[in-house]
Structures are given as C-alpha cells and as structure tokens.
Amino acid sequence: MQVPTKSLKNGFEMPMLGMGTWKMWGTTTRDRENDDEQDIRALKYAISQWLTCIDSAEMYAGWYSEILLGRAIENTPREELFLSSKVRWDNCSYTAIKNACRNSLDRLGVEYLDLYYIHWRDARFSLKDAMRAMNELVDEGLIRYIGVSNFSVESLQEAQKHSEYPIVANQVHFNLMYREPEVSGLLEYCQQNDVMLVAWRPFEYGEFSIPEAQSLLDTVSQKYSVSHFQLALNWIMNHENVVTLFMSKTPENIDENIWSIWWKLDSKDHSALSKNFPNQQSISNAVPLW
Ligand SMILES: NC(=O)c1ccc[n+]([C@@H]2O[C@H](COP(=O)([O-])OP(=O)(O)OC[C@H]3O[C@@H](n4cnc5c(N)ncnc54)[C@H](OP(=O)(O)O)[C@@H]3O)[C@@H](O)[C@H]2O)c1
C-alpha cells in the first residue's frame, strides 16, 4: 500500500512519511567499521514496503551516503521514488551549487532529484546567487522542486523573494520535544504560505520517550493501541503542511513506523500532546533555525 502524500496548492506533492539516511554509513565522514550492507538492506526493505521517499545529503558520510543509497535504489524504477538531497551549507556559491547537484546525481546514479535543499544558510554566500543556481537546476531538469533546510521565517522569505519557482519545503528539527518551528512562527508561516515543513529527527534518537513523558505517552498510545514511536510520528504528521522523515536500520522498526500512517489522533489528544508534553525545547539543540 502506497504511503499517502500531502500536497500544496502550487501542485507540489510528497509522501507524508519517508526515510532519512543520517548516520547510515557514517556521520560527516564515512565510518569504515559500519556494516554498509545492513544499511543498504534496510533501505531496500523500506522501499519494498512502499516507503519510497528517501532523503540524503552531500554531507552525509562525506559523500559516501549518496553512493550507497544509489546501490539501494538501483533496481527500483525511478518514477516510484521520491528522492531528495542537500547541498552543503559551505558549498553554496552559484557555481558550487550547480556542480554539487550534478555530483549528487552522479553518485546516486539518477537523472534528477525530486527535491533539492540548501542544507542550511551560510552568511558567506549570497542567497540571491544561490537561488539563481537552484532555479537554473529546475530549468535544466536536474531537480523538480527547490527546498531549504533549517531556514527561519526571515531567511525563507528572502529565499522566496529571490526565486522564480516556489520554495516548496523547509526541512527542520520538529518533534514532540523540539518545538522551534512552532515557537518561532515558522510552522504557521509555512501553513499560510504554501510551504511543506519536513520534520527531521522525529524520535530525537528515541530520547523523546523520557521518564516524565511516560504517563502521557501511555495514556494516549493505549487509547489507539499504538506504540510511543507510532504516536510520535502521527502527532507530527497530524499538523497541516507537515511531513516527516525517520531513520532506521532495523526492519521491525521500519514496519512499526509505517503503521503510524493508517490512523489519526483526534484533536483533543493532539492538543493534549502539544500542550502537556514535558521538557519542551524552543530552540533546536542540533541545528537552530537561521
Ligand atoms: N536537514 C537537517 O539538518 C537534518 C538534520 C538531522 C536529520 N535530518 C534528516 O532526518 C532524518 C531522521 O532524523 P534522525 O535520523 O536524525 O533521527 P530519528 O529518526 O529521530 O532517530 C533515528 C533513531 O531512531 C531509532 N528508531 C527508529 N524507529 C524506531 C522504533 N520504531 N523503535 C525504536 N527505535 C527506533 C533508530 O534505530 P534503528 O536503526 O535501530 O531503528 C535510530 O537510531 C535523518 O536521517 C536525516 O535524513 C536532517
């Protein structure tokens, strides 16, 4: 069964749940001790279960992530996948973006990306020049849509001002615990301005399930007969204009997470989680909006 999509008024559409690849094959550099084949098998398993939205980045595992992701997708028809990648924040001159995208495509072994993000904003580069490069990549058919990541409302507005094509997505840290998009007004801005908010780190690496949250998580998850992890994903996707990406190397966890899609929190439980989840943080501990 295909994962349902969410769409924008401008025609952009993407699956509401996808797989990330951060910490597969390494972090910012390749981990030579890592079991690469296990990670490839996990992605192939996810694809076989119709989890066909996969997110990568130039920076992950020092380029190596895109090469191994290319192996995981090589037998899947391109049109069945929704592939995204990101240009490194420190590689965002006009020329560097044009080259980076071509290099990502080569490593992945595909002819286009569905979505290409600027990984985060770096003041050393002109956003006007960066958006010109991103727009040309659309014209050249190398990317279908333009996204940004970790952009504040102000940076997103500036990017929008310089782009002929719509900025369809902003990929940011958002989960039950980390609420910067909500607190800063970014979530509302995306909802009102036809931008998809792509939430990363939905489980805070599993740390969302803190002792202080057990009673709330137990009460709500038991009502729907779901796990804490399924609840964490469903709460995110239950927001208008919000989709999410998780990473998992474990087929059982992938199965569990997929079953976050086929049910819906009612508004009372959604609000209870939004308001009462303990230890909420208003700024990302990893990549704050800028
Ligand atoms: N744009 C950005 O700046 C940015 C930053 C960070 C992340 N991201 C993207 O967002 C994606 C997701 O975030 P993330 O990988 O940082 O964190 P995450 O998805 O919140 O956490 C991944 C961890 O959760 C575990 N897990 C997954 N499902 C589970 C389940 N059902 N039960 C128990 N444990 C489970 C995984 O272990 P197992 O492998 O054992 O399942 C893995 O260790 C990334 O992979 C990346 O693509 C983007």
The ligand as a Tripos MOL2 file, in Angstrom:
@<TRIPOS>MOLECULE
LIG
   48    52     1     0     0
SMALL
NO_CHARGES

@<TRIPOS>ATOM
      1 N1         18.2330   18.8710    7.4470 N.am      1 LIG1
      2 C1         18.9260   18.6090    8.5290 C.2       1 LIG1
      3 O1         19.7220   19.4370    9.0050 O.2       1 LIG1
      4 C2         18.7430   17.2820    9.1980 C.ar      1 LIG1
      5 C3         19.2980   17.0590   10.4690 C.ar      1 LIG1
      6 C4         19.0980   15.8190   11.0610 C.ar      1 LIG1
      7 C5         18.3930   14.8310   10.4090 C.ar      1 LIG1
      8 N2         17.8700   15.0770    9.1460 N.ar      1 LIG1
      9 C6         17.1410   14.0110    8.3910 C.3       1 LIG1
     10 O2         16.0880   13.4650    9.1890 O.3       1 LIG1
     11 C7         16.2370   12.0460    9.2760 C.3       1 LIG1
     12 C8         15.6510   11.4940   10.5760 C.3       1 LIG1
     13 O3         16.2850   12.0310   11.7310 O.3       1 LIG1
     14 P1         17.4280   11.2850   12.5660 P.3       1 LIG1
     15 O4         17.9450   10.1230   11.7850 O.co2     1 LIG1
     16 O5         18.4340   12.3050   12.9570 O.co2     1 LIG1
     17 O6         16.7070   10.8110   13.8990 O.3       1 LIG1
     18 P2         15.4560    9.8640   14.2660 P.3       1 LIG1
     19 O7         14.8130    9.3580   13.0170 O.co2     1 LIG1
     20 O8         14.6310   10.6330   15.2300 O.co2     1 LIG1
     21 O9         16.1530    8.6890   15.0770 O.3       1 LIG1
     22 C9         16.7870    7.6050   14.4580 C.3       1 LIG1
     23 C10        16.9960    6.5320   15.5300 C.3       1 LIG1
     24 O10        15.6980    6.0710   15.9510 O.3       1 LIG1
     25 C11        15.7180    4.6480   16.0410 C.3       1 LIG1
     26 N3         14.3830    4.1490   15.7170 N.ar      1 LIG1
     27 C12        13.6820    4.3330   14.5850 C.ar      1 LIG1
     28 N4         12.4690    3.7580   14.6650 N.ar      1 LIG1
     29 C13        12.4210    3.1490   15.8730 C.ar      1 LIG1
     30 C14        11.4450    2.3560   16.5510 C.ar      1 LIG1
     31 N5         10.2570    2.1050   15.9970 N.pl3     1 LIG1
     32 N6         11.7520    1.8840   17.7970 N.ar      1 LIG1
     33 C15        12.9400    2.1380   18.3760 C.ar      1 LIG1
     34 N7         13.9130    2.9060   17.7810 N.ar      1 LIG1
     35 C16        13.6450    3.3940   16.5410 C.ar      1 LIG1
     36 C17        16.7280    4.2100   15.0230 C.3       1 LIG1
     37 O11        17.2870    2.9690   15.4300 O.3       1 LIG1
     38 P3         17.2150    1.6510   14.4490 P.3       1 LIG1
     39 O12        18.1230    1.9670   13.3020 O.co2     1 LIG1
     40 O13        17.6610    0.5430   15.2860 O.co2     1 LIG1
     41 O14        15.7670    1.5220   14.0310 O.co2     1 LIG1
     42 C18        17.7560    5.3230   15.0430 C.3       1 LIG1
     43 O15        18.7600    5.0560   15.9950 O.3       1 LIG1
     44 C19        17.7590   11.8600    9.1230 C.3       1 LIG1
     45 O16        18.1260   10.5350    8.8440 O.3       1 LIG1
     46 C20        18.0680   12.8500    8.0160 C.3       1 LIG1
     47 O17        17.7420   12.3440    6.7470 O.3       1 LIG1
     48 C21        18.0440   16.2820    8.5570 C.ar      1 LIG1
@<TRIPOS>BOND
     1     1     2 1
     2     2     3 2
     3     2     4 1
     4     4     5 ar
     5     4    48 ar
     6     5     6 ar
     7     6     7 ar
     8     7     8 ar
     9     8     9 1
    10     8    48 ar
    11     9    10 1
    12     9    46 1
    13    10    11 1
    14    11    12 1
    15    11    44 1
    16    12    13 1
    17    13    14 1
    18    14    15 2
    19    14    16 1
    20    14    17 1
    21    17    18 1
    22    18    19 2
    23    18    20 1
    24    18    21 1
    25    21    22 1
    26    22    23 1
    27    23    24 1
    28    23    42 1
    29    24    25 1
    30    25    26 1
    31    25    36 1
    32    26    27 ar
    33    26    35 ar
    34    27    28 ar
    35    28    29 ar
    36    29    30 ar
    37    29    35 ar
    38    30    31 1
    39    30    32 ar
    40    32    33 ar
    41    33    34 ar
    42    34    35 ar
    43    36    37 1
    44    36    42 1
    45    37    38 1
    46    38    39 2
    47    38    40 1
    48    38    41 1
    49    42    43 1
    50    44    45 1
    51    44    46 1
    52    46    47 1
@<TRIPOS>SUBSTRUCTURE
     1 LIG1         1 GROUP 0 **** ****
